[in-house]
Amino acid sequence: MDKFNFIDLFAGIVRKQTGNSVAIPVVHAIAEKMLQALKQCKPMIRPEEQLLLFENRINVYA
């Protein structure tokens, strides 16, 4: 009579089917945090004017 180790077989099948996937509760938790952030809808902070990085720009490609 042959003996089969179903636990190892099952774990191997699960690994092949899931690969590097993330557990569903983790995805659900991330989605909840994203929705909370979107509902807060804080306005973006914008500078009053664009600052120049180089006052004396030299055209290198001329």
Phi and psi restraints in degrees (range 20) as a CNS / XPLOR table:
assign (resid 1 and name C) (resid 2 and name N)
       (resid 2 and name CA) (resid 2 and name C) 1.0 -85.1 20.0 2
assign (resid 2 and name N) (resid 2 and name CA)
       (resid 2 and name C) (resid 3 and name N) 1.0 146.0 20.0 2
assign (resid 2 and name C) (resid 3 and name N)
       (resid 3 and name CA) (resid 3 and name C) 1.0 -111.4 20.0 2
assign (resid 3 and name N) (resid 3 and name CA)
       (resid 3 and name C) (resid 4 and name N) 1.0 135.4 20.0 2
assign (resid 3 and name C) (resid 4 and name N)
       (resid 4 and name CA) (resid 4 and name C) 1.0 -117.5 20.0 2
assign (resid 4 and name N) (resid 4 and name CA)
       (resid 4 and name C) (resid 5 and name N) 1.0 137.9 20.0 2
assign (resid 4 and name C) (resid 5 and name N)
       (resid 5 and name CA) (resid 5 and name C) 1.0 -95.3 20.0 2
assign (resid 5 and name N) (resid 5 and name CA)
       (resid 5 and name C) (resid 6 and name N) 1.0 94.9 20.0 2
assign (resid 5 and name C) (resid 6 and name N)
       (resid 6 and name CA) (resid 6 and name C) 1.0 -71.1 20.0 2
assign (resid 6 and name N) (resid 6 and name CA)
       (resid 6 and name C) (resid 7 and name N) 1.0 -27.5 20.0 2
assign (resid 6 and name C) (resid 7 and name N)
       (resid 7 and name CA) (resid 7 and name C) 1.0 -64.7 20.0 2
assign (resid 7 and name N) (resid 7 and name CA)
       (resid 7 and name C) (resid 8 and name N) 1.0 -48.2 20.0 2
assign (resid 7 and name C) (resid 8 and name N)
       (resid 8 and name CA) (resid 8 and name C) 1.0 -65.9 20.0 2
assign (resid 8 and name N) (resid 8 and name CA)
       (resid 8 and name C) (resid 9 and name N) 1.0 -38.4 20.0 2
assign (resid 8 and name C) (resid 9 and name N)
       (resid 9 and name CA) (resid 9 and name C) 1.0 -63.4 20.0 2
assign (resid 9 and name N) (resid 9 and name CA)
       (resid 9 and name C) (resid 10 and name N) 1.0 -45.2 20.0 2
assign (resid 9 and name C) (resid 10 and name N)
       (resid 10 and name CA) (resid 10 and name C) 1.0 -64.0 20.0 2
assign (resid 10 and name N) (resid 10 and name CA)
       (resid 10 and name C) (resid 11 and name N) 1.0 -43.4 20.0 2
assign (resid 10 and name C) (resid 11 and name N)
       (resid 11 and name CA) (resid 11 and name C) 1.0 -62.6 20.0 2
assign (resid 11 and name N) (resid 11 and name CA)
       (resid 11 and name C) (resid 12 and name N) 1.0 -38.6 20.0 2
assign (resid 11 and name C) (resid 12 and name N)
       (resid 12 and name CA) (resid 12 and name C) 1.0 -65.4 20.0 2
assign (resid 12 and name N) (resid 12 and name CA)
       (resid 12 and name C) (resid 13 and name N) 1.0 -41.4 20.0 2
assign (resid 12 and name C) (resid 13 and name N)
       (resid 13 and name CA) (resid 13 and name C) 1.0 -65.0 20.0 2
assign (resid 13 and name N) (resid 13 and name CA)
       (resid 13 and name C) (resid 14 and name N) 1.0 -43.4 20.0 2
assign (resid 13 and name C) (resid 14 and name N)
       (resid 14 and name CA) (resid 14 and name C) 1.0 -62.2 20.0 2
assign (resid 14 and name N) (resid 14 and name CA)
       (resid 14 and name C) (resid 15 and name N) 1.0 -43.0 20.0 2
assign (resid 14 and name C) (resid 15 and name N)
       (resid 15 and name CA) (resid 15 and name C) 1.0 -61.8 20.0 2
assign (resid 15 and name N) (resid 15 and name CA)
       (resid 15 and name C) (resid 16 and name N) 1.0 -40.6 20.0 2
assign (resid 15 and name C) (resid 16 and name N)
       (resid 16 and name CA) (resid 16 and name C) 1.0 -66.5 20.0 2
assign (resid 16 and name N) (resid 16 and name CA)
       (resid 16 and name C) (resid 17 and name N) 1.0 -38.0 20.0 2
assign (resid 16 and name C) (resid 17 and name N)
       (resid 17 and name CA) (resid 17 and name C) 1.0 -76.7 20.0 2
assign (resid 17 and name N) (resid 17 and name CA)
       (resid 17 and name C) (resid 18 and name N) 1.0 -34.7 20.0 2
assign (resid 17 and name C) (resid 18 and name N)
       (resid 18 and name CA) (resid 18 and name C) 1.0 -92.2 20.0 2
assign (resid 18 and name N) (resid 18 and name CA)
       (resid 18 and name C) (resid 19 and name N) 1.0 -30.2 20.0 2
assign (resid 18 and name C) (resid 19 and name N)
       (resid 19 and name CA) (resid 19 and name C) 1.0 58.8 20.0 2
assign (resid 19 and name N) (resid 19 and name CA)
       (resid 19 and name C) (resid 20 and name N) 1.0 -126.7 20.0 2
assign (resid 19 and name C) (resid 20 and name N)
       (resid 20 and name CA) (resid 20 and name C) 1.0 -99.0 20.0 2
assign (resid 20 and name N) (resid 20 and name CA)
       (resid 20 and name C) (resid 21 and name N) 1.0 23.9 20.0 2
assign (resid 20 and name C) (resid 21 and name N)
       (resid 21 and name CA) (resid 21 and name C) 1.0 -69.4 20.0 2
assign (resid 21 and name N) (resid 21 and name CA)
       (resid 21 and name C) (resid 22 and name N) 1.0 157.1 20.0 2
assign (resid 21 and name C) (resid 22 and name N)
       (resid 22 and name CA) (resid 22 and name C) 1.0 -97.3 20.0 2
assign (resid 22 and name N) (resid 22 and name CA)
       (resid 22 and name C) (resid 23 and name N) 1.0 146.1 20.0 2
assign (resid 22 and name C) (resid 23 and name N)
       (resid 23 and name CA) (resid 23 and name C) 1.0 -61.4 20.0 2
assign (resid 23 and name N) (resid 23 and name CA)
       (resid 23 and name C) (resid 24 and name N) 1.0 145.7 20.0 2
assign (resid 23 and name C) (resid 24 and name N)
       (resid 24 and name CA) (resid 24 and name C) 1.0 -58.4 20.0 2
assign (resid 24 and name N) (resid 24 and name CA)
       (resid 24 and name C) (resid 25 and name N) 1.0 -40.5 20.0 2
assign (resid 24 and name C) (resid 25 and name N)
       (resid 25 and name CA) (resid 25 and name C) 1.0 -59.7 20.0 2
assign (resid 25 and name N) (resid 25 and name CA)
       (resid 25 and name C) (resid 26 and name N) 1.0 -32.3 20.0 2
assign (resid 25 and name C) (resid 26 and name N)
       (resid 26 and name CA) (resid 26 and name C) 1.0 -68.2 20.0 2
assign (resid 26 and name N) (resid 26 and name CA)
       (resid 26 and name C) (resid 27 and name N) 1.0 -44.9 20.0 2
assign (resid 26 and name C) (resid 27 and name N)
       (resid 27 and name CA) (resid 27 and name C) 1.0 -62.2 20.0 2
assign (resid 27 and name N) (resid 27 and name CA)
       (resid 27 and name C) (resid 28 and name N) 1.0 -41.3 20.0 2
assign (resid 27 and name C) (resid 28 and name N)
       (resid 28 and name CA) (resid 28 and name C) 1.0 -63.1 20.0 2
assign (resid 28 and name N) (resid 28 and name CA)
       (resid 28 and name C) (resid 29 and name N) 1.0 -42.9 20.0 2
assign (resid 28 and name C) (resid 29 and name N)
       (resid 29 and name CA) (resid 29 and name C) 1.0 -64.6 20.0 2
assign (resid 29 and name N) (resid 29 and name CA)
       (resid 29 and name C) (resid 30 and name N) 1.0 -40.4 20.0 2
assign (resid 29 and name C) (resid 30 and name N)
       (resid 30 and name CA) (resid 30 and name C) 1.0 -65.6 20.0 2
assign (resid 30 and name N) (resid 30 and name CA)
       (resid 30 and name C) (resid 31 and name N) 1.0 -42.0 20.0 2
assign (resid 30 and name C) (resid 31 and name N)
       (resid 31 and name CA) (resid 31 and name C) 1.0 -63.0 20.0 2
assign (resid 31 and name N) (resid 31 and name CA)
       (resid 31 and name C) (resid 32 and name N) 1.0 -39.2 20.0 2
assign (resid 31 and name C) (resid 32 and name N)
       (resid 32 and name CA) (resid 32 and name C) 1.0 -62.5 20.0 2
assign (resid 32 and name N) (resid 32 and name CA)
       (resid 32 and name C) (resid 33 and name N) 1.0 -43.2 20.0 2
assign (resid 32 and name C) (resid 33 and name N)
       (resid 33 and name CA) (resid 33 and name C) 1.0 -64.3 20.0 2
assign (resid 33 and name N) (resid 33 and name CA)
       (resid 33 and name C) (resid 34 and name N) 1.0 -37.9 20.0 2
assign (resid 33 and name C) (resid 34 and name N)
       (resid 34 and name CA) (resid 34 and name C) 1.0 -64.7 20.0 2
assign (resid 34 and name N) (resid 34 and name CA)
       (resid 34 and name C) (resid 35 and name N) 1.0 -42.8 20.0 2
assign (resid 34 and name C) (resid 35 and name N)
       (resid 35 and name CA) (resid 35 and name C) 1.0 -64.5 20.0 2
assign (resid 35 and name N) (resid 35 and name CA)
       (resid 35 and name C) (resid 36 and name N) 1.0 -39.9 20.0 2
assign (resid 35 and name C) (resid 36 and name N)
       (resid 36 and name CA) (resid 36 and name C) 1.0 -61.8 20.0 2
assign (resid 36 and name N) (resid 36 and name CA)
       (resid 36 and name C) (resid 37 and name N) 1.0 -42.1 20.0 2
assign (resid 36 and name C) (resid 37 and name N)
       (resid 37 and name CA) (resid 37 and name C) 1.0 -65.4 20.0 2
assign (resid 37 and name N) (resid 37 and name CA)
       (resid 37 and name C) (resid 38 and name N) 1.0 -39.7 20.0 2
assign (resid 37 and name C) (resid 38 and name N)
       (resid 38 and name CA) (resid 38 and name C) 1.0 -68.1 20.0 2
assign (resid 38 and name N) (resid 38 and name CA)
       (resid 38 and name C) (resid 39 and name N) 1.0 -34.0 20.0 2
assign (resid 38 and name C) (resid 39 and name N)
       (resid 39 and name CA) (resid 39 and name C) 1.0 -71.0 20.0 2
assign (resid 39 and name N) (resid 39 and name CA)
       (resid 39 and name C) (resid 40 and name N) 1.0 -27.1 20.0 2
assign (resid 39 and name C) (resid 40 and name N)
       (resid 40 and name CA) (resid 40 and name C) 1.0 -68.4 20.0 2
assign (resid 40 and name N) (resid 40 and name CA)
       (resid 40 and name C) (resid 41 and name N) 1.0 -39.2 20.0 2
assign (resid 40 and name C) (resid 41 and name N)
       (resid 41 and name CA) (resid 41 and name C) 1.0 46.1 20.0 2
assign (resid 41 and name N) (resid 41 and name CA)
       (resid 41 and name C) (resid 42 and name N) 1.0 58.5 20.0 2
assign (resid 41 and name C) (resid 42 and name N)
       (resid 42 and name CA) (resid 42 and name C) 1.0 -77.2 20.0 2
assign (resid 42 and name N) (resid 42 and name CA)
       (resid 42 and name C) (resid 43 and name N) 1.0 141.6 20.0 2
assign (resid 42 and name C) (resid 43 and name N)
       (resid 43 and name CA) (resid 43 and name C) 1.0 -68.3 20.0 2
assign (resid 43 and name N) (resid 43 and name CA)
       (resid 43 and name C) (resid 44 and name N) 1.0 149.0 20.0 2
assign (resid 43 and name C) (resid 44 and name N)
       (resid 44 and name CA) (resid 44 and name C) 1.0 -69.6 20.0 2
assign (resid 44 and name N) (resid 44 and name CA)
       (resid 44 and name C) (resid 45 and name N) 1.0 145.5 20.0 2
assign (resid 44 and name C) (resid 45 and name N)
       (resid 45 and name CA) (resid 45 and name C) 1.0 -87.8 20.0 2
assign (resid 45 and name N) (resid 45 and name CA)
       (resid 45 and name C) (resid 46 and name N) 1.0 123.3 20.0 2
assign (resid 45 and name C) (resid 46 and name N)
       (resid 46 and name CA) (resid 46 and name C) 1.0 -120.2 20.0 2
assign (resid 46 and name N) (resid 46 and name CA)
       (resid 46 and name C) (resid 47 and name N) 1.0 139.0 20.0 2
assign (resid 46 and name C) (resid 47 and name N)
       (resid 47 and name CA) (resid 47 and name C) 1.0 -69.1 20.0 2
assign (resid 47 and name N) (resid 47 and name CA)
       (resid 47 and name C) (resid 48 and name N) 1.0 153.3 20.0 2
assign (resid 47 and name C) (resid 48 and name N)
       (resid 48 and name CA) (resid 48 and name C) 1.0 -69.5 20.0 2
assign (resid 48 and name N) (resid 48 and name CA)
       (resid 48 and name C) (resid 49 and name N) 1.0 -31.7 20.0 2
assign (resid 48 and name C) (resid 49 and name N)
       (resid 49 and name CA) (resid 49 and name C) 1.0 -149.8 20.0 2
assign (resid 49 and name N) (resid 49 and name CA)
       (resid 49 and name C) (resid 50 and name N) 1.0 156.2 20.0 2
assign (resid 49 and name C) (resid 50 and name N)
       (resid 50 and name CA) (resid 50 and name C) 1.0 -77.9 20.0 2
assign (resid 50 and name N) (resid 50 and name CA)
       (resid 50 and name C) (resid 51 and name N) 1.0 128.1 20.0 2
assign (resid 50 and name C) (resid 51 and name N)
       (resid 51 and name CA) (resid 51 and name C) 1.0 -88.5 20.0 2
assign (resid 51 and name N) (resid 51 and name CA)
       (resid 51 and name C) (resid 52 and name N) 1.0 142.5 20.0 2
assign (resid 51 and name C) (resid 52 and name N)
       (resid 52 and name CA) (resid 52 and name C) 1.0 -82.1 20.0 2
assign (resid 52 and name N) (resid 52 and name CA)
       (resid 52 and name C) (resid 53 and name N) 1.0 134.1 20.0 2
assign (resid 52 and name C) (resid 53 and name N)
       (resid 53 and name CA) (resid 53 and name C) 1.0 -79.2 20.0 2
assign (resid 53 and name N) (resid 53 and name CA)
       (resid 53 and name C) (resid 54 and name N) 1.0 -38.2 20.0 2
assign (resid 53 and name C) (resid 54 and name N)
       (resid 54 and name CA) (resid 54 and name C) 1.0 -129.0 20.0 2
assign (resid 54 and name N) (resid 54 and name CA)
       (resid 54 and name C) (resid 55 and name N) 1.0 119.5 20.0 2
assign (resid 54 and name C) (resid 55 and name N)
       (resid 55 and name CA) (resid 55 and name C) 1.0 -73.3 20.0 2
assign (resid 55 and name N) (resid 55 and name CA)
       (resid 55 and name C) (resid 56 and name N) 1.0 -41.6 20.0 2
assign (resid 55 and name C) (resid 56 and name N)
       (resid 56 and name CA) (resid 56 and name C) 1.0 -105.5 20.0 2
assign (resid 56 and name N) (resid 56 and name CA)
       (resid 56 and name C) (resid 57 and name N) 1.0 85.2 20.0 2
assign (resid 56 and name C) (resid 57 and name N)
       (resid 57 and name CA) (resid 57 and name C) 1.0 -79.0 20.0 2
assign (resid 57 and name N) (resid 57 and name CA)
       (resid 57 and name C) (resid 58 and name N) 1.0 133.1 20.0 2
assign (resid 57 and name C) (resid 58 and name N)
       (resid 58 and name CA) (resid 58 and name C) 1.0 -107.8 20.0 2
assign (resid 58 and name N) (resid 58 and name CA)
       (resid 58 and name C) (resid 59 and name N) 1.0 129.7 20.0 2
assign (resid 58 and name C) (resid 59 and name N)
       (resid 59 and name CA) (resid 59 and name C) 1.0 -78.5 20.0 2
assign (resid 59 and name N) (resid 59 and name CA)
       (resid 59 and name C) (resid 60 and name N) 1.0 102.4 20.0 2
assign (resid 59 and name C) (resid 60 and name N)
       (resid 60 and name CA) (resid 60 and name C) 1.0 -71.4 20.0 2
assign (resid 60 and name N) (resid 60 and name CA)
       (resid 60 and name C) (resid 61 and name N) 1.0 -29.4 20.0 2
assign (resid 60 and name C) (resid 61 and name N)
       (resid 61 and name CA) (resid 61 and name C) 1.0 -90.3 20.0 2
assign (resid 61 and name N) (resid 61 and name CA)
       (resid 61 and name C) (resid 62 and name N) 1.0 3.4 20.0 2
